[in-house]
Amino acid sequence: MSAPRTTALPASPLVESEDRRALREAVAALGRRYGRAYFQRKARANQPVEELWSEAAKLGYLGVNLPAEYGGGGAGIGELAVVLEELGAAGCPLLMLIVSPAICGTVIARFGTEEQKQRWLPGLADGSTVMAFGITEPDAGSNSHRIATVGRRDGQDWLLSGRKVFVSGIDHADAVLFVGRTEDARTGKLKPALFVVPRDTPGFEYRPIPMELTAPERQFQVFLDDVRLPADALVGDEDAGLLQLFAGLNPERIMTAAFTLGIARYALDTAVGYARTRTVWDRPIGAHQGIAHPLAQCAIEVELARLMTQKAAHLYDAGDDLGAGEAANMAKYAAGEASCRAVDQAVQTLGGNGLTQEYGLAALITATRVGRVAPVSREMILNYVAQHTLGLPRSY
Ligand SMILES: Cc1cc2nc3c(=O)[nH]c(=O)nc-3n(C[C@H](O)[C@H](O)[C@H](O)COP(=O)(O)OP(=O)(O)OC[C@H]3O[C@@H](n4cnc5c(N)ncnc54)[C@H](O)[C@@H]3O)c2cc1C
């Protein structure tokens, strides 16, 4: 019988490079130094995880995807997803990584004017600037064609008016990237446009929405009433709003997948550790297949979703926006489903302890549900796959 082959495989979307693995290990070590108890303490006090955020920033992790010439790491969304997944796996899922460097940083890096890049990217890259992202509206929800936030010209300035809901992290952000619309000068029709609005701008008001989530970030309702903005608040070219929006969507889905996968790994690790030692008959509960098999099934589903996420990041970082679109949607769906099941099974494995604060699992039930709803719901992804992948007629 020949010996098993040990040849190192070349890096690919399936097999991570040595650099990528080294990044994973380094971020995981940082995450472990803070851990679940630290994160929960901050979350319960509604405080930002400042210490972890600034240490991760100093180590270059938060802006790893942003261009090097503006202070970023010059790597891709694949690397940023690794950062988020590993911090989540250590019990510290940083929601604002999805928003600040991934959506806002990407949109400004790809479409901002030189002045906008100079103004925002160095801070987003070193974590000293945090930018929230607001697209969801009370009367539009999943239907972004109904967005009614409108920017109107007033001389050189813009006057922005509208309502937003569920915008995460405004209270600790320096600015918000809002998706609105402007009137096309030729056709008179409204078309998408993105505006950066500093938090202290007069007329920009926000109120927290009481949520059943234990997280350091809160969600806000936003009221924009004739908010006066300088001409350069509009990101890039007035005619490129739709492209800008799409540029932010793939990173958002890939990062949301990484967010839920990190949580799933934390939950599974906790459950497996518990199942190995907890003994109520004559052997550890993990020896019962009623406990072991569902955990094994969850581990398989999580690993499959991780592979899909790596594929989506690989396509996105290779510049294939279209291919990345399908993969990112599938990855977000798969990760959302896998993580909901993993957390549910982890809670079950711990019995009563699954609902104690000591083990930090119960709060993950609602956290993983977020991955089924935001930034695009499970049903809207199924609509997308039915229509674009399977070629079925549009149902709505
Ligand atoms: C914790 C959290 C953080 C968030 N952070 C942000 C943020 O930072 N910025 C931001 O802009 N938004 C944010 N959101 C909002 C989130 O993106 C929206 O909740 C999501 O897009 C769904 O919109 P909705 O809540 O209006 O649901 P709706 O659009 O009202 O949908 C309700 C239900 O109907 C289903 N549905 C709707 N249309 C169809 C259809 N055609 N076919 C089948 N089913 C359909 C949906 O799938 C869903 O199950 C956040 C939400 C949460 C919960």
The ligand as an SDF file (V2000), in Angstrom:
LIG
                    3D

 53 58  0  0  0  0  0  0  0  0999 V2000
  -29.8590   43.5740   13.0120 C   0  0  0  0  0  0  0  0  0  0  0  0
  -30.1310   44.2300   11.7080 C   0  0  0  0  0  0  0  0  0  0  0  0
  -29.1900   45.1010   11.1830 C   0  0  0  0  0  0  0  0  0  0  0  0
  -29.4550   45.7730   10.0070 C   0  0  0  0  0  0  0  0  0  0  0  0
  -28.5390   46.6930    9.5540 N   0  0  0  0  0  0  0  0  0  0  0  0
  -28.8490   47.4350    8.4710 C   0  0  0  0  0  0  0  0  0  0  0  0
  -27.9760   48.4840    8.0600 C   0  0  0  0  0  0  0  0  0  0  0  0
  -26.9100   48.7270    8.6550 O   0  0  0  0  0  0  0  0  0  0  0  0
  -28.3330   49.2460    7.0020 N   0  0  0  0  0  0  0  0  0  0  0  0
  -29.4980   49.0300    6.3260 C   0  0  0  0  0  0  0  0  0  0  0  0
  -29.7590   49.7510    5.3770 O   0  0  0  0  0  0  0  0  0  0  0  0
  -30.3440   48.0360    6.6760 N   0  0  0  0  0  0  0  0  0  0  0  0
  -30.0500   47.2380    7.7300 C   0  0  0  0  0  0  0  0  0  0  0  0
  -30.9020   46.2400    8.1150 N   0  0  0  0  0  0  0  0  0  0  0  0
  -32.1720   46.0460    7.4050 C   0  0  0  0  0  0  0  0  0  0  0  0
  -32.2490   44.7610    6.5840 C   0  0  0  0  0  0  0  0  0  0  0  0
  -31.3760   44.8160    5.4740 O   0  0  0  0  0  0  0  0  0  0  0  0
  -33.7020   44.5750    6.2010 C   0  0  0  0  0  0  0  0  0  0  0  0
  -34.3960   44.2280    7.3900 O   0  0  0  0  0  0  0  0  0  0  0  0
  -33.9060   43.5330    5.1200 C   0  0  0  0  0  0  0  0  0  0  0  0
  -33.4060   44.0060    3.8910 O   0  0  0  0  0  0  0  0  0  0  0  0
  -35.3830   43.1580    4.9330 C   0  0  0  0  0  0  0  0  0  0  0  0
  -36.1650   44.2840    4.7690 O   0  0  0  0  0  0  0  0  0  0  0  0
  -37.4920   44.4870    5.6840 P   0  0  0  0  0  0  0  0  0  0  0  0
  -37.0970   44.2890    7.0940 O   0  0  0  0  0  0  0  0  0  0  0  0
  -38.1160   45.7690    5.3030 O   0  0  0  0  0  0  0  0  0  0  0  0
  -38.4280   43.2770    5.2880 O   0  0  0  0  0  0  0  0  0  0  0  0
  -39.5660   43.2510    4.1730 P   0  0  0  0  0  0  0  0  0  0  0  0
  -39.0150   43.6850    2.8610 O   0  0  0  0  0  0  0  0  0  0  0  0
  -40.7750   43.9250    4.6920 O   0  0  0  0  0  0  0  0  0  0  0  0
  -39.8440   41.6810    4.0890 O   0  0  0  0  0  0  0  0  0  0  0  0
  -40.5910   40.9860    5.0710 C   0  0  0  0  0  0  0  0  0  0  0  0
  -40.6490   39.5020    4.6890 C   0  0  0  0  0  0  0  0  0  0  0  0
  -41.2990   39.3730    3.4060 O   0  0  0  0  0  0  0  0  0  0  0  0
  -40.4540   38.6550    2.5090 C   0  0  0  0  0  0  0  0  0  0  0  0
  -40.5990   39.1730    1.1510 N   0  0  0  0  0  0  0  0  0  0  0  0
  -40.5750   40.4720    0.7260 C   0  0  0  0  0  0  0  0  0  0  0  0
  -40.7050   40.5320   -0.6130 N   0  0  0  0  0  0  0  0  0  0  0  0
  -40.7960   39.2560   -1.0670 C   0  0  0  0  0  0  0  0  0  0  0  0
  -40.9170   38.6340   -2.3400 C   0  0  0  0  0  0  0  0  0  0  0  0
  -40.9660   39.3690   -3.4680 N   0  0  0  0  0  0  0  0  0  0  0  0
  -40.9480   37.2800   -2.4150 N   0  0  0  0  0  0  0  0  0  0  0  0
  -40.8750   36.5260   -1.2800 C   0  0  0  0  0  0  0  0  0  0  0  0
  -40.7750   37.0370   -0.0490 N   0  0  0  0  0  0  0  0  0  0  0  0
  -40.7010   38.3800    0.0610 C   0  0  0  0  0  0  0  0  0  0  0  0
  -39.0340   38.8860    3.0340 C   0  0  0  0  0  0  0  0  0  0  0  0
  -38.1700   37.8470    2.6230 O   0  0  0  0  0  0  0  0  0  0  0  0
  -39.2690   38.8750    4.5420 C   0  0  0  0  0  0  0  0  0  0  0  0
  -39.2790   37.5530    5.0060 O   0  0  0  0  0  0  0  0  0  0  0  0
  -30.6580   45.5240    9.2940 C   0  0  0  0  0  0  0  0  0  0  0  0
  -31.5860   44.6230    9.8140 C   0  0  0  0  0  0  0  0  0  0  0  0
  -31.3460   43.9760   10.9970 C   0  0  0  0  0  0  0  0  0  0  0  0
  -32.3750   43.0230   11.5350 C   0  0  0  0  0  0  0  0  0  0  0  0
  1  2  1  0
  2  3  1  0
  2 52  2  0
  3  4  2  0
  4  5  1  0
  4 50  1  0
  5  6  2  0
  6  7  1  0
  6 13  1  0
  7  8  2  0
  7  9  1  0
  9 10  1  0
 10 11  2  0
 10 12  1  0
 12 13  2  0
 13 14  1  0
 14 15  1  0
 14 50  1  0
 15 16  1  0
 16 17  1  0
 16 18  1  0
 18 19  1  0
 18 20  1  0
 20 21  1  0
 20 22  1  0
 22 23  1  0
 23 24  1  0
 24 25  2  0
 24 26  1  0
 24 27  1  0
 27 28  1  0
 28 29  2  0
 28 30  1  0
 28 31  1  0
 31 32  1  0
 32 33  1  0
 33 34  1  0
 33 48  1  0
 34 35  1  0
 35 36  1  0
 35 46  1  0
 36 37  1  0
 36 45  1  0
 37 38  2  0
 38 39  1  0
 39 40  1  0
 39 45  2  0
 40 41  1  0
 40 42  2  0
 42 43  1  0
 43 44  2  0
 44 45  1  0
 46 47  1  0
 46 48  1  0
 48 49  1  0
 50 51  2  0
 51 52  1  0
 52 53  1  0
M  END
$$$$
